[in-house]
Structures are given as C-alpha cells and as structure tokens.
C-alpha cells in the first residue's frame, strides 16, 4: 500500500461543448469568470486521487468523500493538491490550490463499516424522447413532490469522462482505460469518480433544462467498483430547494445501480445552483 501523497497536475476541462455552457469560455466570461470552468466532479477527482493511489480497490469499493468547491478551477491551469493526515492511516484532508487560490477542499476516508446499501426503487427510466421543462422553482418543486425519472448510463473507454487528466498515464493504473506501454497490469479500467459523480450531474441536468448551472458540493459513498463496459441506472430524489443571494439551489440524492443486478455502486448527495441570478 502506498502512502497518501500530495501531488500536482494541469486542469482538464473534458466537456467544453457540454450543454452546461458554464464550461465554455463565452458563457463563463459573461458571468464574470476568467474562462471555462473545469467540472466540479473533475475537481473532486483531483482531491480523491491520493486515495485511489494509496488504497486502490479498497477505496473504489467502500471509500467515502465530502468535497466542496470554493472557487473556479480553469482549464489548462496548474494546480496543487495538498494533503494532511489528522491521525491514523484511513482518512485525510485535502485542499486544491491554483493561482494562489483555494479552489476546493475534501475529507476522504475509508469507513470502519459501510452504511446500509440503498435499495433499487424501480423508478421509470427516462426515455430517449424525454422533453424536460425549463428549470424553475415550480418545476423543481413538482419533481421533488412527484418524483424524478431514472436515467441510464454506460461506463466505457469511449465516454468523455473516461479521463480526468489529459494523459491517462498520469492517473492511477486502476482507472486507466487505455493501454499504457509501461503498464503490465490487467487490473484496470474501473470507473473514476469524475464519471460516477458526473452521472449525478448529468441526471440532474436532464430532468429540467438548465444552463448555466454550477456544481458546489458532494458527499459520496462507494459500495462497489465499476468495471469497464458496465451499464448503470441512476435514481434521483430532490431533498431540498432554497434561494440564497438570488441563486436557486437544489439538494439531491443520486443512487447509482448496476443495470443487471440492481446492486448499488455509489450513493451521492449533491448541492448545486440550478438557476444563477441575473447580472
């Protein structure tokens, strides 16, 4: 087992053409940002990487994280993840800095015992012809009260979130989906957290039309590692809606299940701004 280590990298915006235009330079700059924002789920993956390096499959199958985005991380900018161990070898605190700014923080740990695994509810799965309404407080309240459709996903090497760094060789071997010349291990290709947390993001953005919107905070608990070419189903519940400083917020829970066995692989609590204040 490796030690938990700080590390440095270059930020990578995998989705410049996302429907969430906050990941484009034009819209991000219109809202006062310097440029396109790297997805919050990708920033979280940078904070989680020391756990995957140190604990490997143990973390992918039972690890937990609480990550909060503090300020934007911009594409192609250098960043540093600094870790501190408060005591013991099963937990660390991480902070991500870029351009002398604190961009995100996280607590990452291996629980002594797993939480009760969420059960599959059998919600109706969103069809290819699903037409979401424009996000508003009324629409989000209706989704909260009436329930949200489930959404399918496929973890594959072709997925745009298959890498959270430009070079997969810079990611832990367990998470690489591409052949790496100097990597002789076969134990690789497991879903990274940028993809898994991104499923929650995509599900959130699919139930109602919203752009731009901003991912702010996640709490996640893993229950199983996800091998390459695995079909998943996400079930979503809106737990709270509120306004703060003119922004409309939503708190949601997403449970990701294996499509065949309906076993839960990851449970995610997410906070996001679904409607930004004008100006």
Phi and psi in degrees as a GROMACS rama.xvg file:
@    title "Ramachandran Plot"
@    xaxis  label "Phi"
@    yaxis  label "Psi"
@TYPE xy
-78.6475  162.049  UNK-2
-79.643  158.97  UNK-3
-80.0718  122.728  UNK-4
-129.473  146.012  UNK-5
-68.565  159.752  UNK-6
-157.537  168.441  UNK-7
-128.443  152.264  UNK-8
-159.898  -174.876  UNK-9
-117.299  126.458  UNK-10
-62.4236  144.235  UNK-11
-132.672  114.72  UNK-12
-90.5276  100.925  UNK-13
-72.6463  -17.5341  UNK-14
-127.481  56.5346  UNK-15
-63.4443  -20.3405  UNK-16
-103.623  17.5646  UNK-17
-59.07  153.188  UNK-18
-62.1769  -26.4953  UNK-19
-81.358  98.4522  UNK-20
-73.4114  1.40473  UNK-21
-66.2274  -15.4688  UNK-22
-91.6342  10.89  UNK-23
-110.976  150.14  UNK-24
-61.3002  -44.4149  UNK-25
-59.7599  -52.4631  UNK-26
-73.3439  -40.1526  UNK-27
-59.0683  -43.0124  UNK-28
-67.7118  -32.2774  UNK-29
-64.8063  -25.376  UNK-30
-97.0821  12.9349  UNK-31
93.4517  4.9717  UNK-32
-87.5906  160.712  UNK-33
-68.0531  -37.495  UNK-34
-169.502  -165.607  UNK-35
-59.7077  136.212  UNK-36
-84.9204  133.709  UNK-37
-67.5563  135.757  UNK-38
-53.582  140.659  UNK-39
-58.6986  -34.0566  UNK-40
-67.4326  -29.3206  UNK-41
-73.7497  -40.7851  UNK-42
-59.024  -42.8559  UNK-43
-60.156  -37.4661  UNK-44
-64.1559  -34.4551  UNK-45
-63.4219  -38.3708  UNK-46
-71.3138  -27.4289  UNK-47
-85.6378  -22.4204  UNK-48
-52.3079  -41.9795  UNK-49
-57.4768  -31.1145  UNK-50
-68.5015  -42.7221  UNK-51
-67.9852  -38.9292  UNK-52
-63.0796  -42.2642  UNK-53
-84.0659  -41.8017  UNK-54
-107.854  -10.4197  UNK-55
55.1688  -132.583  UNK-56
-63.5755  -24.3529  UNK-57
-58.775  -40.9122  UNK-58
-75.5806  -39.3009  UNK-59
-64.2485  -24.7267  UNK-60
-99.6963  -15.3331  UNK-61
-152.99  6.60551  UNK-62
-73.2204  161.873  UNK-63
-136.364  155.889  UNK-64
-150.81  145.112  UNK-65
-128.243  110.326  UNK-66
-122.183  141.264  UNK-67
-130.52  129.938  UNK-68
-86.2904  126.506  UNK-69
-101.773  -38.4071  UNK-70
-157.186  163.934  UNK-71
-65.371  146.816  UNK-72
-112.841  127.422  UNK-73
-100.929  148.23  UNK-74
-55.1808  137.75  UNK-75
70.4354  5.74885  UNK-76
-88.4386  144.871  UNK-77
-71.688  146.524  UNK-78
-139.462  161.189  UNK-79
-130.975  131.14  UNK-80
-104.334  117.173  UNK-81
-108.454  126.91  UNK-82
-112.589  149.133  UNK-83
-137.035  138.743  UNK-84
-103.039  111.998  UNK-85
-72.5323  -5.64999  UNK-86
139.192  135.3  UNK-87
84.2449  177.717  UNK-88
-120.942  20.145  UNK-89
-122.245  16.8119  UNK-90
-158.309  145.071  UNK-91
-147.896  159.915  UNK-92
-107.43  135.7  UNK-93
-128.322  143.593  UNK-94
-130.175  137.009  UNK-95
-111.3  124.273  UNK-96
-116.482  143.695  UNK-97
-149.039  132.687  UNK-98
52.5208  42.9279  UNK-99
64.2635  21.255  UNK-100
-116.969  142.619  UNK-101
-80.9144  113.806  UNK-102
-95.8528  -30.6686  UNK-103
-164.176  156.029  UNK-104
-133.975  159.419  UNK-105
-156.35  148.498  UNK-106
-107.396  128.23  UNK-107
-129.604  132.978  UNK-108
-155.924  166.484  UNK-109
-106.877  110.25  UNK-110
-64.1356  149.125  UNK-111
-64.8789  -36.559  UNK-112
-142.277  143.509  UNK-113
-72.6489  149.044  UNK-114
-67.0519  168.063  UNK-115
-65.1594  127.608  UNK-116
-67.3277  126.888  UNK-117
-58.7121  146.601  UNK-118
-99.0157  144.706  UNK-119
-67.0847  129.766  UNK-120
-95.7769  -13.6813  UNK-121
73.6722  31.6453  UNK-122
-62.2451  149.465  UNK-123
-60.7775  132.927  UNK-124
-84.0698  134.608  UNK-125
-56.697  128.614  UNK-126
-82.6015  167.345  UNK-127
-64.664  -16.6618  UNK-128
-102.742  10.8281  UNK-129
-57.6829  128.219  UNK-130
-116.152  97.6911  UNK-131
-71.9029  149.041  UNK-132
-80.5772  160.164  UNK-133
-65.8165  134.929  UNK-134
-63.3355  127.435  UNK-135
-148.01  168.763  UNK-136
-60.1153  -41.4016  UNK-137
-63.7981  -45.8604  UNK-138
-62.6334  -43.6886  UNK-139
-66.7764  -34.3495  UNK-140
-66.0154  -39.2997  UNK-141
-63.1966  -41.6085  UNK-142
-66.659  -36.4519  UNK-143
-63.7763  -44.1393  UNK-144
-81.0998  -35.8292  UNK-145
-96.396  -17.0585  UNK-146
100.753  155.288  UNK-147
-108.719  145.504  UNK-148
-68.6818  150.915  UNK-149
-77.2528  165.112  UNK-150
-138.448  132.122  UNK-151
-85.6257  152.76  UNK-152
-141.854  159.393  UNK-153
-131.901  122.722  UNK-154
-85.6442  117.464  UNK-155
-147.799  164.409  UNK-156
-67.4546  -18.58  UNK-157
-88.7627  -8.63736  UNK-158
-65.6769  142.283  UNK-159
-66.4957  -16.2241  UNK-160
-99.5785  17.2441  UNK-161
-66.4576  -20.6277  UNK-162
-132.335  140.514  UNK-163
-110.184  1.01849  UNK-164
-126.948  153.367  UNK-165
-59.8409  -34.8321  UNK-166
-110.509  117.332  UNK-167
-62.6954  -23.2875  UNK-168
-62.0682  -19.312  UNK-169
-87.5726  -3.51148  UNK-170
-95.2993  159.748  UNK-171
-56.1029  143.865  UNK-172
-55.9761  -35.2186  UNK-173
-58.7261  -26.3517  UNK-174
-100.522  -2.46749  UNK-175
-79.9211  129.006  UNK-176
-100.3  -12.0505  UNK-177
-102.893  148.962  UNK-178
-65.5527  132.206  UNK-179
-115.055  127.026  UNK-180
-53.4834  -40.3874  UNK-181
-97.141  12.6002  UNK-182
-110.042  109.452  UNK-183
-96.1729  1.92636  UNK-184
-77.1559  143.874  UNK-185
-96.0211  -14.7214  UNK-186
-83.0524  79.8531  UNK-187
-151.339  179.426  UNK-188
87.429  7.58199  UNK-189
-70.5889  150.706  UNK-190
-62.915  131.871  UNK-191
-84.0422  164.94  UNK-192
-73.5759  -22.0253  UNK-193
-62.0056  -39.7078  UNK-194
-69.4805  -50.5907  UNK-195
-63.4322  -47.3746  UNK-196
-65.5198  -32.0058  UNK-197
-65.6667  -28.3297  UNK-198
-61.182  -41.8444  UNK-199
-62.2838  -44.4354  UNK-200
-56.44  -49.2549  UNK-201
-67.7695  -36.8477  UNK-202
-64.1632  -45.5261  UNK-203
-56.409  -46.2694  UNK-204
-74.8203  -13.6108  UNK-205
-88.6555  -25.3977  UNK-206
-76.2738  -21.3788  UNK-207
-150.815  146.633  UNK-208
-73.8962  121.871  UNK-209
-148.285  130.816  UNK-210
-168.825  126.717  UNK-211
-83.1283  162.533  UNK-212
-143.222  160.196  UNK-213
-131.486  126.195  UNK-214
-79.1141  131.133  UNK-215
-119.108  -37.5666  UNK-216
-156.875  143.191  UNK-217
-138.563  148.937  UNK-218
-126.252  126.921  UNK-219
-136.943  144.923  UNK-220
-128.941  121.719  UNK-221
-84.55  147.839  UNK-222
-124.784  -25.3073  UNK-223
-152.377  146.372  UNK-224
-75.563  149.938  UNK-225
-110.764  109.419  UNK-226
-69.806  162.828  UNK-227
-58.6163  146.182  UNK-228
62.796  47.4213  UNK-229
-113.017  131.268  UNK-230
-87.6094  137.514  UNK-231
-127.096  158.88  UNK-232
-129.357  130.453  UNK-233
-103.728  129.956  UNK-234
-110.552  138.682  UNK-235
-127.092  138.986  UNK-236
-132.86  130.114  UNK-237
-87.4876  122.043  UNK-238
-102.717  -23.7153  UNK-239
-159.377  147.409  UNK-240
-134.609  133.919  UNK-241
-157.944  160.242  UNK-242
-108.922  135.987  UNK-243
-143.13  119.219  UNK-244
55.1677  35.3201  UNK-245
87.8294  -9.45194  UNK-246
-91.7068  144.719  UNK-247
-98.6593  121.826  UNK-248
-106.888  153.596  UNK-249
-137.428  133.144  UNK-250
-103.907  130.434  UNK-251
-137.813  156.614  UNK-252
-117.901  132.153  UNK-253
-122.758  127.802  UNK-254
-113.892  123.672  UNK-255
-99.9408  128.954  UNK-256
-122.332  150.128  UNK-257
-65.8047  131.306  UNK-258
-64.6762  -30.7351  UNK-259
-84.1723  -52.1545  UNK-260
-92.1733  -15.0025  UNK-261
64.0155  24.1968  UNK-262
-82.0238  141.535  UNK-263
-76.3442  135.526  UNK-264
-105.048  -28.2722  UNK-265
-161.73  137.923  UNK-266
-115.761  130.98  UNK-267
-129.889  126.47  UNK-268
-102.283  129.302  UNK-269
-130.42  140.165  UNK-270
-116.669  133.42  UNK-271
-148.943  156.591  UNK-272
-93.8244  116.385  UNK-273
-94.91  -16.9305  UNK-274
-141.576  117.115  UNK-275
-85.8892  147.464  UNK-276
-65.7301  148.782  UNK-277
-68.317  146.315  UNK-278
